[in-house]
C-alpha cells in the first residue's frame, strides 16, 4: 500500500509538471515573440498559450470573462492600453526584484502593475533629396506653411498617434496640442491611411516629403531582404524631434499580470525572462526595437542613428490624456 501511495504521488507530480502553463493575451504580432515563447518553454517546461487580438478587444474580453478568464498576462504594444487595463482593475501588482532591477523606473508602473518589454521612439523621417533636416527639428516644424501638402501620417484611430498627441497635451496643454493637430491636418498630402511603412513608401514615391513613424519600422526597411524596401529605407533621413526642449516622444510594448491569473508564478517568470539579456537581444536584433535592459545594445542599424534625448514624461500620462487626444483628433477632422 505504501509503495502504491508513493507511486500515486509521483504520478501526480509528473502530471502536474506536464500541465504547467501560462496564458497570454497579446496585441503583438511578431515572429520574434513566438521564438521567445518557445525558448521559454524549452528552458522551463512551462507551456505558453497565446490569444491574439487588438488591445481593445483583449481588454473587453478580460472584462467580460472576469474571474473566469484563463488569461495570466496581458501584453500590449502601447502603454496607454496597459494604463486602461489597470484603471479598469484588470491587472494585479507584481513584486519582483528582477523586474525592479532591470526595468528602469520610468518604464514601469510605480506599484508594479505593468512593465516595459521594449521601447521605440516616434521620429520624423524625410526624403533626403527634398528636405533640409535643419528645417524639421521639432514636431511643430511639420505644421509650417512650407510643408503644406507634404506631410504623411497614419489615421487618428492609431494608438501611436493618440499617445503622441497625449504627450503633447501633458507637456504643453490641450490648446497647443490642438493647434499642432490642426496644423498637421492642414498640411496632409493625402487622407491618412496605411501603417508607418506605407507612409515611408509614399515619401519615397514623392507623394509627400515627411512622415512621423516609429523607429523600428525604419529599421525593418533598412534590414529587409527585399531590395525595394531597402531602397525606400535609404531614401529616408531621420530626425529625433524636440532635442532642445522636452525630448523625443517614446512609447513601449509592455506586460502586466492579469488580476485573476491562475498561474501568477509562471506569468512573473515569463515576464522576467522577456527582460533578460538573451530575450532583450532578440527583441533588439530581430525586431529593431530599443532594449529596456541597459546591458543590451540596440541593433547595429538603430545604433548608427546615435543617442537622443527622450521625453521624460511619466508614461501613465499617455493613458490619462488618451480620451482628450481622441476628442481633439475628432475636432480637427483628422481622419
Secondary structure as a PSIPRED ss2 file (coil, helix, strand):
# PSIPRED VFORMAT (PSIPRED V4.0)

   1 X C   1.000  0.000  0.000
   2 X H   0.000  1.000  0.000
   3 X H   0.000  1.000  0.000
   4 X H   0.000  1.000  0.000
   5 X H   0.000  1.000  0.000
   6 X H   0.000  1.000  0.000
   7 X H   0.000  1.000  0.000
   8 X H   0.000  1.000  0.000
   9 X H   0.000  1.000  0.000
  10 X H   0.000  1.000  0.000
  11 X H   0.000  1.000  0.000
  12 X H   0.000  1.000  0.000
  13 X H   0.000  1.000  0.000
  14 X H   0.000  1.000  0.000
  15 X H   0.000  1.000  0.000
  16 X H   0.000  1.000  0.000
  17 X H   0.000  1.000  0.000
  18 X H   0.000  1.000  0.000
  19 X C   1.000  0.000  0.000
  20 X C   1.000  0.000  0.000
  21 X E   0.000  0.000  1.000
  22 X E   0.000  0.000  1.000
  23 X E   0.000  0.000  1.000
  24 X E   0.000  0.000  1.000
  25 X E   0.000  0.000  1.000
  26 X E   0.000  0.000  1.000
  27 X C   1.000  0.000  0.000
  28 X C   1.000  0.000  0.000
  29 X C   1.000  0.000  0.000
  30 X C   1.000  0.000  0.000
  31 X H   0.000  1.000  0.000
  32 X H   0.000  1.000  0.000
  33 X H   0.000  1.000  0.000
  34 X H   0.000  1.000  0.000
  35 X H   0.000  1.000  0.000
  36 X H   0.000  1.000  0.000
  37 X H   0.000  1.000  0.000
  38 X H   0.000  1.000  0.000
  39 X H   0.000  1.000  0.000
  40 X H   0.000  1.000  0.000
  41 X H   0.000  1.000  0.000
  42 X H   0.000  1.000  0.000
  43 X H   0.000  1.000  0.000
  44 X H   0.000  1.000  0.000
  45 X C   1.000  0.000  0.000
  46 X C   1.000  0.000  0.000
  47 X E   0.000  0.000  1.000
  48 X E   0.000  0.000  1.000
  49 X E   0.000  0.000  1.000
  50 X E   0.000  0.000  1.000
  51 X E   0.000  0.000  1.000
  52 X E   0.000  0.000  1.000
  53 X C   1.000  0.000  0.000
  54 X C   1.000  0.000  0.000
  55 X H   0.000  1.000  0.000
  56 X H   0.000  1.000  0.000
  57 X H   0.000  1.000  0.000
  58 X H   0.000  1.000  0.000
  59 X H   0.000  1.000  0.000
  60 X H   0.000  1.000  0.000
  61 X H   0.000  1.000  0.000
  62 X H   0.000  1.000  0.000
  63 X H   0.000  1.000  0.000
  64 X H   0.000  1.000  0.000
  65 X H   0.000  1.000  0.000
  66 X H   0.000  1.000  0.000
  67 X H   0.000  1.000  0.000
  68 X H   0.000  1.000  0.000
  69 X C   1.000  0.000  0.000
  70 X C   1.000  0.000  0.000
  71 X C   1.000  0.000  0.000
  72 X C   1.000  0.000  0.000
  73 X E   0.000  0.000  1.000
  74 X E   0.000  0.000  1.000
  75 X E   0.000  0.000  1.000
  76 X E   0.000  0.000  1.000
  77 X C   1.000  0.000  0.000
  78 X C   1.000  0.000  0.000
  79 X H   0.000  1.000  0.000
  80 X H   0.000  1.000  0.000
  81 X H   0.000  1.000  0.000
  82 X H   0.000  1.000  0.000
  83 X H   0.000  1.000  0.000
  84 X H   0.000  1.000  0.000
  85 X H   0.000  1.000  0.000
  86 X H   0.000  1.000  0.000
  87 X H   0.000  1.000  0.000
  88 X C   1.000  0.000  0.000
  89 X C   1.000  0.000  0.000
  90 X C   1.000  0.000  0.000
  91 X E   0.000  0.000  1.000
  92 X C   1.000  0.000  0.000
  93 X C   1.000  0.000  0.000
  94 X C   1.000  0.000  0.000
  95 X C   1.000  0.000  0.000
  96 X C   1.000  0.000  0.000
  97 X H   0.000  1.000  0.000
  98 X H   0.000  1.000  0.000
  99 X H   0.000  1.000  0.000
 100 X H   0.000  1.000  0.000
 101 X H   0.000  1.000  0.000
 102 X H   0.000  1.000  0.000
 103 X C   1.000  0.000  0.000
 104 X C   1.000  0.000  0.000
 105 X H   0.000  1.000  0.000
 106 X H   0.000  1.000  0.000
 107 X H   0.000  1.000  0.000
 108 X E   0.000  0.000  1.000
 109 X C   1.000  0.000  0.000
 110 X C   1.000  0.000  0.000
 111 X C   1.000  0.000  0.000
 112 X C   1.000  0.000  0.000
 113 X C   1.000  0.000  0.000
 114 X C   1.000  0.000  0.000
 115 X E   0.000  0.000  1.000
 116 X E   0.000  0.000  1.000
 117 X E   0.000  0.000  1.000
 118 X E   0.000  0.000  1.000
 119 X E   0.000  0.000  1.000
 120 X E   0.000  0.000  1.000
 121 X E   0.000  0.000  1.000
 122 X E   0.000  0.000  1.000
 123 X E   0.000  0.000  1.000
 124 X E   0.000  0.000  1.000
 125 X E   0.000  0.000  1.000
 126 X E   0.000  0.000  1.000
 127 X E   0.000  0.000  1.000
 128 X C   1.000  0.000  0.000
 129 X C   1.000  0.000  0.000
 130 X C   1.000  0.000  0.000
 131 X C   1.000  0.000  0.000
 132 X C   1.000  0.000  0.000
 133 X H   0.000  1.000  0.000
 134 X H   0.000  1.000  0.000
 135 X H   0.000  1.000  0.000
 136 X C   1.000  0.000  0.000
 137 X C   1.000  0.000  0.000
 138 X C   1.000  0.000  0.000
 139 X H   0.000  1.000  0.000
 140 X H   0.000  1.000  0.000
 141 X H   0.000  1.000  0.000
 142 X H   0.000  1.000  0.000
 143 X H   0.000  1.000  0.000
 144 X C   1.000  0.000  0.000
 145 X H   0.000  1.000  0.000
 146 X H   0.000  1.000  0.000
 147 X H   0.000  1.000  0.000
 148 X C   1.000  0.000  0.000
 149 X C   1.000  0.000  0.000
 150 X C   1.000  0.000  0.000
 151 X E   0.000  0.000  1.000
 152 X E   0.000  0.000  1.000
 153 X C   1.000  0.000  0.000
 154 X C   1.000  0.000  0.000
 155 X C   1.000  0.000  0.000
 156 X C   1.000  0.000  0.000
 157 X C   1.000  0.000  0.000
 158 X C   1.000  0.000  0.000
 159 X H   0.000  1.000  0.000
 160 X H   0.000  1.000  0.000
 161 X H   0.000  1.000  0.000
 162 X H   0.000  1.000  0.000
 163 X H   0.000  1.000  0.000
 164 X H   0.000  1.000  0.000
 165 X H   0.000  1.000  0.000
 166 X H   0.000  1.000  0.000
 167 X H   0.000  1.000  0.000
 168 X H   0.000  1.000  0.000
 169 X H   0.000  1.000  0.000
 170 X H   0.000  1.000  0.000
 171 X H   0.000  1.000  0.000
 172 X H   0.000  1.000  0.000
 173 X C   1.000  0.000  0.000
 174 X H   0.000  1.000  0.000
 175 X H   0.000  1.000  0.000
 176 X H   0.000  1.000  0.000
 177 X H   0.000  1.000  0.000
 178 X H   0.000  1.000  0.000
 179 X H   0.000  1.000  0.000
 180 X H   0.000  1.000  0.000
 181 X H   0.000  1.000  0.000
 182 X H   0.000  1.000  0.000
 183 X H   0.000  1.000  0.000
 184 X H   0.000  1.000  0.000
 185 X H   0.000  1.000  0.000
 186 X H   0.000  1.000  0.000
 187 X H   0.000  1.000  0.000
 188 X E   0.000  0.000  1.000
 189 X C   1.000  0.000  0.000
 190 X C   1.000  0.000  0.000
 191 X C   1.000  0.000  0.000
 192 X C   1.000  0.000  0.000
 193 X C   1.000  0.000  0.000
 194 X C   1.000  0.000  0.000
 195 X C   1.000  0.000  0.000
 196 X H   0.000  1.000  0.000
 197 X H   0.000  1.000  0.000
 198 X H   0.000  1.000  0.000
 199 X H   0.000  1.000  0.000
 200 X H   0.000  1.000  0.000
 201 X H   0.000  1.000  0.000
 202 X H   0.000  1.000  0.000
 203 X H   0.000  1.000  0.000
 204 X H   0.000  1.000  0.000
 205 X C   1.000  0.000  0.000
 206 X C   1.000  0.000  0.000
 207 X C   1.000  0.000  0.000
 208 X C   1.000  0.000  0.000
 209 X C   1.000  0.000  0.000
 210 X E   0.000  0.000  1.000
 211 X E   0.000  0.000  1.000
 212 X E   0.000  0.000  1.000
 213 X E   0.000  0.000  1.000
 214 X E   0.000  0.000  1.000
 215 X H   0.000  1.000  0.000
 216 X H   0.000  1.000  0.000
 217 X H   0.000  1.000  0.000
 218 X H   0.000  1.000  0.000
 219 X H   0.000  1.000  0.000
 220 X H   0.000  1.000  0.000
 221 X H   0.000  1.000  0.000
 222 X H   0.000  1.000  0.000
 223 X C   1.000  0.000  0.000
 224 X C   1.000  0.000  0.000
 225 X C   1.000  0.000  0.000
 226 X C   1.000  0.000  0.000
 227 X H   0.000  1.000  0.000
 228 X H   0.000  1.000  0.000
 229 X H   0.000  1.000  0.000
 230 X H   0.000  1.000  0.000
 231 X H   0.000  1.000  0.000
 232 X H   0.000  1.000  0.000
 233 X H   0.000  1.000  0.000
 234 X H   0.000  1.000  0.000
 235 X C   1.000  0.000  0.000
 236 X E   0.000  0.000  1.000
 237 X E   0.000  0.000  1.000
 238 X E   0.000  0.000  1.000
 239 X E   0.000  0.000  1.000
 240 X C   1.000  0.000  0.000
 241 X C   1.000  0.000  0.000
 242 X C   1.000  0.000  0.000
 243 X C   1.000  0.000  0.000
 244 X C   1.000  0.000  0.000
 245 X C   1.000  0.000  0.000
 246 X C   1.000  0.000  0.000
 247 X C   1.000  0.000  0.000
 248 X E   0.000  0.000  1.000
 249 X C   1.000  0.000  0.000
 250 X E   0.000  0.000  1.000
 251 X E   0.000  0.000  1.000
 252 X E   0.000  0.000  1.000
 253 X E   0.000  0.000  1.000
 254 X E   0.000  0.000  1.000
 255 X E   0.000  0.000  1.000
 256 X E   0.000  0.000  1.000
 257 X E   0.000  0.000  1.000
 258 X E   0.000  0.000  1.000
 259 X C   1.000  0.000  0.000
 260 X C   1.000  0.000  0.000
 261 X C   1.000  0.000  0.000
 262 X C   1.000  0.000  0.000
 263 X C   1.000  0.000  0.000
 264 X H   0.000  1.000  0.000
 265 X H   0.000  1.000  0.000
 266 X H   0.000  1.000  0.000
 267 X H   0.000  1.000  0.000
 268 X H   0.000  1.000  0.000
 269 X H   0.000  1.000  0.000
 270 X H   0.000  1.000  0.000
 271 X H   0.000  1.000  0.000
 272 X H   0.000  1.000  0.000
 273 X H   0.000  1.000  0.000
 274 X H   0.000  1.000  0.000
 275 X C   1.000  0.000  0.000
 276 X C   1.000  0.000  0.000
 277 X H   0.000  1.000  0.000
 278 X H   0.000  1.000  0.000
 279 X H   0.000  1.000  0.000
 280 X H   0.000  1.000  0.000
 281 X H   0.000  1.000  0.000
 282 X H   0.000  1.000  0.000
 283 X H   0.000  1.000  0.000
 284 X H   0.000  1.000  0.000
 285 X H   0.000  1.000  0.000
 286 X H   0.000  1.000  0.000
 287 X H   0.000  1.000  0.000
 288 X C   1.000  0.000  0.000
 289 X C   1.000  0.000  0.000
 290 X E   0.000  0.000  1.000
 291 X E   0.000  0.000  1.000
 292 X C   1.000  0.000  0.000
 293 X C   1.000  0.000  0.000
 294 X C   1.000  0.000  0.000
 295 X C   1.000  0.000  0.000
 296 X C   1.000  0.000  0.000
 297 X C   1.000  0.000  0.000
 298 X C   1.000  0.000  0.000
 299 X C   1.000  0.000  0.000
 300 X H   0.000  1.000  0.000
 301 X H   0.000  1.000  0.000
 302 X H   0.000  1.000  0.000
 303 X H   0.000  1.000  0.000
 304 X C   1.000  0.000  0.000
 305 X C   1.000  0.000  0.000
 306 X C   1.000  0.000  0.000
 307 X C   1.000  0.000  0.000
 308 X C   1.000  0.000  0.000
 309 X C   1.000  0.000  0.000
 310 X E   0.000  0.000  1.000
 311 X C   1.000  0.000  0.000
 312 X C   1.000  0.000  0.000
 313 X C   1.000  0.000  0.000
 314 X C   1.000  0.000  0.000
 315 X C   1.000  0.000  0.000
 316 X H   0.000  1.000  0.000
 317 X H   0.000  1.000  0.000
 318 X H   0.000  1.000  0.000
 319 X H   0.000  1.000  0.000
 320 X H   0.000  1.000  0.000
 321 X C   1.000  0.000  0.000
 322 X H   0.000  1.000  0.000
 323 X H   0.000  1.000  0.000
 324 X H   0.000  1.000  0.000
 325 X H   0.000  1.000  0.000
 326 X H   0.000  1.000  0.000
 327 X H   0.000  1.000  0.000
 328 X H   0.000  1.000  0.000
 329 X H   0.000  1.000  0.000
 330 X H   0.000  1.000  0.000
 331 X H   0.000  1.000  0.000
 332 X C   1.000  0.000  0.000
 333 X C   1.000  0.000  0.000
 334 X C   1.000  0.000  0.000
 335 X C   1.000  0.000  0.000
